[in-house]
Amino acid sequence: MIDQLDAAFNFHQQALSLRHERQQVLASNIANADTPGYKARDMDFTSALERAMQKAGGGGEGLALEQTASRHLPGQAPALPRGDLLYRVPDQPSLDGNTVDMDRERAQFADNSVRYQAALTFIGRRIQGLKSAMQPE
């Protein structure tokens, strides 16, 4: 039963981890908008999610969590795709070499935020549905 629950939520766990990672990358782009020579980065979310799901299905991939007490359970954290970051091609390059387009970055940041919140809402409703299915009438 636990294996089925784990499999049911694995996709959502991977998607939320990748959305969080992408949000950090986009925030870094916005923070460095005035840094000369800074190259804007982003990730291909779809391909990163596919790779994360393949790794999660194979098992043994990811980061080993540190056990700081003897009663802690061992675990694996999903590996985040820092190496999968791509450089953005600017529409209009600046003279100082910075490739951050603030309009694009703000739009991508807002889109990613909405999708992250939608995923959280979806997971919450799914958990509520499972809870109500398990309760006797």
Steps between C-alpha positions, in 0.01 A plus 500: 500500500779743592679417174189598304472830687868569442462430129189719482679801647844449344415698187373793704804493727732514200298776332496716815875454549566608143261796524684610817837469326375696199364772728845540653661525156250763386545696823875492443450639151286785635748574779786525248317716246754782545812284527730554201573182309234292680341237276134417571430131567191282488411133472287295265244393760342221295824319422629552855180346640528204263861437610407535866218248462731253323757535779232463768366189328846343490557558870825578670535839333492825687664636809542292814347675799720530806385321814580728793346269761487122530118498488477691170381308197735473201379672187580632156437852379438553129802616306452853373616573147756778550689365198187524283494879497503665161600850400232730364546656160428872540259680268706816525846463659627780720833677464631366833440134401207443735230282339223544761173624347299617802163475324565139404641414843203650684255318274682168544524556877126570528413203276717265704350633825145439378589149384669423833192616692272302268707186563474554876123544473470187288701294750298635792172406335632158412600440862156617615339258254712212628419589860127510433520168312672336798252623762200283581159645437 
